[in-house]
Structures are given as structure tokens and as C-alpha cells.
Amino acid sequence: MGSDNSAKKRSMVIVPCLNEASHIGMLIERLGGAVEALDMQLIVADGGSTDGTREIVRRIAERNPRVFLLHNDKKIQSAAINLAVEEFGDGHDYFIRIDAHGDYPADYCERLVEEAVATGADSVVVAMATEGFGLFQKATAVAQNSPLGNGGSKHRKGAAGHWTDHGHHALMSIAAFRAVGGYDESFSHNEDAELDYRLCAAGFRIWMTDKTVMTYYPRASVGGLFRQYLNYGRGRAKNILKHRAVPKLRQMVPLMVAPVVAGASLAVLSWAAFVPVGAWMAACVGYGVWMAVGHRNPYGPLAAFSAMVMHFAWSAGFWMQLLDFRRRETT
């Protein structure tokens, strides 16, 4: 679709953030060309940063009237987007969600608006290209870019453009967002999947674009990665419980990891109790060796370890949320 039609649509950029002083200035600068070209406002919804993020944004806003700093009392991203849409959404057709810790092509916003206009989609989602710098982060990126770590998720591997039921949130119609009530602020993680469920149920359409991607930088430590995926698992379980949805096959397989790891404690009674967890570990390590040999990727074996951390944490988080829900239901 031509830029003339795209220019008729009013868009705004929302950047939820918390303690992103090392990234926020460069990010706003990188988005500056698109903000100017598309006549957009850029709202940084800050959750109470203490590292200088707010001061950086204030200085930029003093020089650039298109940039605004918004205080997000509730801290979490879902609340940041809701607040920004409430405060600035009137008079706009779309909002574009930007993650402060990601990276984006210079024409990212233009491509999103063009895709929304061309397809008539209510939401345009993107694939993520995961990259890392340090040893563990690079290995985790390899795992997250592979079926071992993402289960074949299309918004990870970047399939051709298609209609979908979920993807990494990028652009959304403000009318559709408001029609379904915005993000559920009780979700600190997986709020995007939960909102996509309601969008689809209400008849709105989600388009996975292949015209642009965003770059994601994974956690750089084992502890950080574990906590992230523990929260992802809890969020997924909460989503399934809220909507009485059935998990997808690629989600059901890793669900069994935490139970089989727990079951391995019975190996003191019978060696057979170790077989399931041993098979899972062997499969992960085997895939890592295959990546190292077949694809000449030196991070393959360590990527297998990262994948095991993700599998176990996600599964543990899911069951923790499920069991907590069951306890509350019976009291």
C-alpha cells in the first residue's frame, strides 16, 4: 500500500519501560525519523525508574515536542499501554508498542502502518529475531531461535505473512483495543496472548507481517532466564484458566518437564523413575550436539542447557499457577 494512504492514518508510539537508562535515549533517537515522517507522538510510560531513565526522557521531551513522559504507577507493561491509550489515544487510529530493551529497523513503524492499511488488520504482529552478546546470552538466543526453545512458534521463526491468532504485539487499532477493554492488568506476563484471545473471540483479525521484524535480546544469566520463563509459565496457565482454553501441542509437551523432574526423586526406590527425565535431557543434549555438528554452531551444546532451563522454568511456573488456583477454588 502506498505511503499516501498510510499517511492518512494517525498513529502513536508507546514505550513502556522501567530502568532503561542505557537504552532509552538511543531508542528514541532511532525512532525519531519515523515519528517525524508519520507525524506521530511518542509516549514513554515509565514505571518509576530510579536509574536516570526519566531524566533522559525529560531532556529529550524539552527539545522534541513529539516526545512525552508518562508516569505509570502500576509499573507493569499492560498498565503502561492502557494508561497511554487512555491519555493520548483520542484522535489516533493505531498505537505501535515498542519494547525498550529491543531493537528495530529504521523503517519499522512505516512498514507496520503500511501492512495495517494494506490488509485491513486490526492488529499487526511481528516475528522476533533473537540475538545475544555474552556466551550465555548467545547460547540462549540460539535456543530461542530453534524449535528446541520455541516449539516451532511462527512468531519466533518468521514465517511468510499470514493471518494468525497470536504474535509479538507491534501495531494495534485503538478502536479494537478499546472495544475489548485493553490489556488485563492482572497479567504481568502473557498479557499479549490473553488480549489476542479476546480480540479473536470478538471477531477482530490479527496479521503476522513478514515485512519487518524486531530484535530481542534474551536474559544474560541463568537466574534471569529462569525467572522470566517461570513468569511466562504462570501467565500461560492464568490465560488458560481464565478462558478455559486448551493448550496447544507445542505447549503441552514441555508441561510435563517439571513433573518428570520431580518424579526423578523416586529413583532412590527404582531406577525406572529416572527414565523420563533422562530421556528429556538426552533429547535436549542430542539436539544441541546436532546443531553443533550439523549446523557448525559452537553454541549448540550450551543452547541445550538454556533450553532445559526454559522448559523446566516454564513448566514449573504453569503448575505453580494451576495449583495455586486449585487451592483458592477449594477454600
SULFEN-V423489 format. One record per backbone hydrogen bond with DSSP energy under -0.5 kcal/mol. CO is the residue of the C=O (numbers start at 0). NH is the residue of the N-H. E is the energy in kcal/mol with one decimal. If there is no record, write none. Layout:
co | nh | e
CO | NH | E
CO | NH | E
This chain:
co | nh | e
1 | 5 | -1.5
2 | 6 | -2.4
3 | 7 | -0.7
4 | 7 | -0.8
5 | 8 | -1.5
9 | 92 | -3.1
9 | 93 | -2.0
10 | 40 | -0.6
11 | 95 | -2.9
12 | 42 | -3.3
13 | 15 | -0.6
13 | 97 | -2.6
14 | 44 | -1.6
15 | 99 | -0.9
16 | 46 | -2.4
19 | 22 | -1.6
19 | 23 | -3.0
22 | 26 | -2.3
23 | 27 | -2.4
24 | 28 | -2.1
25 | 29 | -2.4
26 | 30 | -1.9
27 | 31 | -0.8
28 | 31 | -0.7
30 | 34 | -2.5
31 | 35 | -2.1
32 | 36 | -2.7
33 | 37 | -2.6
34 | 39 | -2.9
35 | 38 | -1.0
40 | 12 | -3.0
40 | 42 | -0.5
41 | 43 | -0.6
41 | 67 | -2.6
42 | 14 | -3.0
42 | 44 | -0.7
43 | 45 | -1.0
43 | 69 | -3.1
44 | 16 | -2.2
45 | 71 | -3.6
51 | 55 | -2.1
52 | 56 | -2.3
53 | 57 | -2.5
54 | 58 | -2.2
55 | 59 | -2.0
56 | 60 | -2.8
57 | 61 | -1.9
58 | 62 | -0.9
59 | 62 | -0.7
59 | 63 | -2.1
62 | 64 | -0.5
63 | 66 | -1.8
65 | 41 | -3.1
67 | 43 | -3.0
67 | 69 | -0.5
69 | 45 | -2.4
70 | 72 | -0.8
71 | 74 | -1.4
73 | 75 | -2.1
75 | 79 | -1.6
76 | 80 | -2.3
77 | 81 | -2.1
78 | 82 | -2.5
79 | 83 | -2.2
80 | 84 | -2.5
81 | 85 | -2.2
82 | 86 | -2.5
83 | 87 | -2.8
84 | 88 | -2.0
88 | 91 | -2.1
92 | 173 | -2.4
92 | 174 | -0.5
93 | 11 | -1.3
94 | 96 | -0.5
94 | 171 | -2.2
95 | 13 | -2.8
95 | 97 | -0.5
97 | 15 | -0.5
98 | 101 | -1.9
100 | 216 | -0.5
102 | 214 | -2.9
104 | 107 | -1.7
106 | 110 | -2.5
107 | 111 | -1.9
108 | 112 | -2.3
109 | 113 | -2.4
110 | 114 | -2.3
111 | 115 | -2.4
112 | 116 | -2.4
113 | 117 | -2.7
114 | 118 | -2.5
115 | 119 | -1.9
121 | 172 | -3.3
122 | 124 | -0.5
122 | 206 | -3.0
123 | 169 | -0.9
123 | 170 | -2.4
124 | 208 | -2.3
125 | 167 | -1.0
126 | 213 | -1.9
127 | 129 | -0.7
128 | 215 | -1.7
130 | 217 | -0.7
133 | 137 | -2.8
134 | 138 | -2.2
135 | 139 | -2.5
136 | 140 | -2.2
137 | 141 | -2.1
138 | 142 | -2.2
139 | 143 | -2.8
140 | 144 | -1.7
142 | 145 | -1.2
142 | 148 | -1.1
145 | 148 | -1.1
145 | 149 | -2.3
146 | 150 | -1.9
149 | 152 | -1.4
152 | 155 | -1.4
152 | 156 | -1.5
153 | 157 | -1.4
153 | 158 | -1.0
154 | 127 | -1.8
161 | 207 | -3.3
163 | 205 | -0.6
167 | 125 | -1.9
169 | 96 | -2.9
170 | 123 | -2.5
171 | 94 | -2.1
172 | 176 | -2.5
173 | 177 | -2.6
174 | 178 | -2.0
175 | 179 | -1.5
176 | 181 | -2.6
177 | 180 | -0.9
182 | 184 | -0.8
183 | 186 | -1.9
185 | 187 | -0.6
189 | 193 | -2.0
190 | 194 | -2.0
191 | 195 | -2.4
192 | 196 | -1.8
193 | 197 | -1.5
194 | 198 | -2.6
195 | 199 | -2.5
196 | 200 | -2.2
197 | 201 | -1.6
198 | 203 | -2.5
199 | 202 | -1.5
204 | 121 | -1.8
204 | 122 | -1.4
205 | 163 | -2.3
205 | 207 | -0.5
206 | 124 | -2.6
206 | 208 | -0.8
207 | 161 | -1.6
211 | 126 | -0.6
212 | 104 | -0.7
213 | 128 | -2.6
214 | 102 | -2.1
215 | 130 | -2.4
215 | 217 | -0.6
220 | 224 | -2.3
221 | 225 | -2.7
222 | 226 | -2.5
223 | 227 | -2.1
224 | 228 | -2.3
225 | 229 | -2.3
226 | 230 | -2.1
227 | 231 | -1.9
228 | 232 | -2.4
229 | 233 | -2.0
230 | 234 | -2.6
231 | 235 | -2.5
232 | 236 | -2.3
233 | 237 | -2.4
234 | 238 | -2.1
235 | 239 | -2.3
236 | 240 | -2.6
237 | 241 | -2.2
238 | 242 | -2.1
239 | 243 | -1.2
239 | 244 | -1.1
247 | 250 | -1.4
247 | 251 | -2.0
248 | 252 | -1.8
249 | 253 | -0.5
250 | 254 | -0.9
251 | 255 | -0.6
252 | 255 | -1.3
253 | 256 | -1.7
254 | 258 | -0.5
255 | 259 | -2.1
256 | 260 | -2.4
257 | 261 | -2.6
258 | 262 | -2.4
259 | 263 | -1.1
261 | 264 | -1.5
262 | 265 | -2.0
263 | 266 | -1.9
264 | 267 | -1.0
265 | 268 | -2.2
265 | 269 | -1.9
269 | 272 | -1.8
270 | 273 | -1.8
271 | 274 | -1.1
271 | 275 | -0.5
273 | 277 | -2.6
274 | 278 | -2.5
275 | 279 | -2.0
276 | 280 | -2.5
277 | 281 | -2.4
278 | 282 | -2.2
279 | 283 | -2.2
280 | 284 | -2.7
281 | 285 | -2.8
282 | 286 | -2.1
283 | 287 | -2.2
284 | 288 | -2.5
285 | 289 | -2.3
286 | 290 | -2.3
287 | 291 | -2.0
288 | 292 | -2.9
289 | 293 | -2.7
289 | 294 | -0.7
290 | 294 | -1.0
290 | 296 | -1.7
295 | 297 | -0.7
296 | 299 | -1.9
298 | 302 | -2.7
299 | 303 | -1.6
300 | 304 | -1.2
301 | 305 | -2.2
302 | 306 | -2.5
303 | 307 | -2.0
304 | 308 | -2.1
305 | 309 | -2.4
306 | 310 | -3.0
307 | 311 | -2.6
308 | 312 | -2.5
309 | 313 | -2.6
310 | 314 | -2.4
311 | 315 | -2.9
312 | 316 | -2.7
313 | 317 | -2.2
314 | 318 | -2.3
315 | 319 | -2.4
316 | 320 | -2.2
317 | 321 | -2.4
318 | 322 | -2.8
319 | 323 | -2.1
320 | 324 | -2.1
321 | 325 | -2.2
322 | 326 | -2.2
323 | 327 | -2.0
324 | 328 | -2.0
325 | 329 | -1.3
327 | 330 | -0.6
